[in-house]
Amino acid sequence: MAVTAKEKAGGSKSPFGPEVPNAEDSVSRRVGPLYAPFFGLNEAPFDLTPNPRFLFLTRQQAEALGNLRYALTSSRGFTLIIGDAGTGKTTLVRAALDRIGDTTSRYVVVNNPTLARAEFYDHLAQGFGLSEGARHSKTQFLKELQAQVEDRFAKGGITGLVIDEAQSLPHELLEEVRLLGNIETATAKLLNVVLCGQPELADRLNDPSLRQFKQRLALRCELRPLHLSDTASYISGRLRIAGGSPKDIFTRDAVVAIHEASAGIPRLINVIADNALIGGFAAQVKPVPVEIVDDVCRDFDVMPSLGADSGQPAAGPRLALPGAVPEAPPSQQRQTSAGLARLRSRFRFFS
């Protein structure tokens, strides 16, 4: 998918990211979920689509977005964005592309990198607008791409390649991507490459056979799960963007329960919160209490993670397995319960 500034629509900005109106957003706001009128919402606040309008920036996410924008607007070569599944990498990429206003720049986004080598070059040739011959000949592809990026660079533009889900890149394509990074002048990289992937991508790059690739990384950042306060801000921010009043939609204990069950993973927060709103609408109850959140978590077989009680992001949610779930030692249970009680007593979600 090629992205140019001419294809981007303008819009007002919010603390949670740029508002970029388009046809799909207009349709989603017009239709809305069934529970929207009951909770005073104009649209679905917890859709799983990576909509930059709902972008929430913690300190580390703001840093990652800054690095990504810098990587896409300057000749930096390779940039690595690492984050567990559901931490918002795709949303961050779209937000960075939306905020770039240089009309002379061009970017190609690969969302599904599980391609054969010929398919990969065919996709890039189409994205960069190269000739039919470049789609079937690697020699022709490299010749035309080199000429295009040099011409664009001379006019002050940037050429970029963004690969999402890069942990799925076959080894041979990783090597092809590395070699594309050789398109450069004596003073500047001409093709910026951004790899977004899950932690196993970082593990792969530690392989000795990929040491040349790892050495070329100019920028690297990591997205981690949200802390409790960030989860609260994330939920309330999305509700406000959707037109709702957070204090009338979720109780404090419900928000804490969502954080515990999701371990601070934004995608899981969305799943649990959206289904909790469905449950609240079905029961005609608002604000949504913790009991409904607990029901949702049982339905999805998601259990709270140890470590979430302290307000620190946990490694990930525990899935409930068939049979008995091992309990923590009594002393640890008492410490966890006491810590959660202290946290809830000082937690001010809607202040």
C-alpha positions, 0 to 999 in steps of 0.5 A: 500500500503506497501512502502519499501526503496528497492522499491524507485528509486534514483534521483537528487534533486531540491529545490522543492523536490526529483526527483524520476524517474519512469515509469509513470513519463517517460510516462507523460514527453514523451507524454506531453500536446498539449500546451507543444511545444507552451510554450517550455515545456517538460511535463505538469507542473500543473497535479493534481497527487501528484508528489513529483518531483513538491513539493514546500516547503514554510517555513511551508511546509518545517516544516511539511515535517521535522516533517513527516520525523522525525515521520517516522524515529523515534519511535514517535507514533501518528503524525497529519497533518492537511490541507484544501483540495488541500493544498498538504498533499498527495504530502508531504506524498509521498515526505517524504516516498521517502526521507526515505532510511532505507531499513529495514523499512516498511510503509503501506499507506491507501488512502481510509479509508472508510472501514469496520473494517474487510476490514481495517484489511484485507488491513493492513494484506496484506500491512504488508505481514502477513499470510492468517489467519491474514487477517481473524482473528484479534487475528492472525493479532495482534499476527503476527504484534506484532512479525513483528514490534518487529523483525524489531525494533530489526534490527533498522527498523521502522514500520509505518501506514499512513492514508490519508483522515483521516477525513473520518475514521469511529469512530470505526476505529479511536478507532482501530487505537488508540489501534494499537498504544499500540504496544510498549515496555517499552521505545519505540513506535513500530508502528508509525501512521500518520494521514493526514486530513482536518480541520474537523479531528481536530474538531473531535479529540476535541470530549470528546469521543476521548480525549484519542486519542488526548492525544497521539499525539506526533507531529502536524502540519498544512498546510495553503494556499500560500501567493502571493509570494509563489504562484508566486514561486510555479508557476514559480518553476513548470514551470521550472521543466517542462522545461519552462521559466516562464517569457515567459508563464505568465504575472505578472497580470495573476499570481496575478489573479491566486492567487486571484481566488485560494486563494492560494490553490495549487490544485486550482492554478494547475486547473486554470493555466493548463486551462489558458495554454490551453486557451493561446494555443488555442488563440496562445497567450504568455505569457498568459495574465490576460484576459485569466485567468479571462475567466478560472475563469468565466468558473469554477465559481470561484471568487477572495477571499477578503483578497488575495489582501493583499498577505495573504492567504484567507480562501478559494475561493468564488464560484459564485452563480446564481444571483447577487453577493453582492458587498463590501461597496464602502469604502472597494472596494477603500481600496482593489483596492488601496492595490492591486495596491500597491502590484502589483507595488512592486511585482517582480514575475520573478526577 
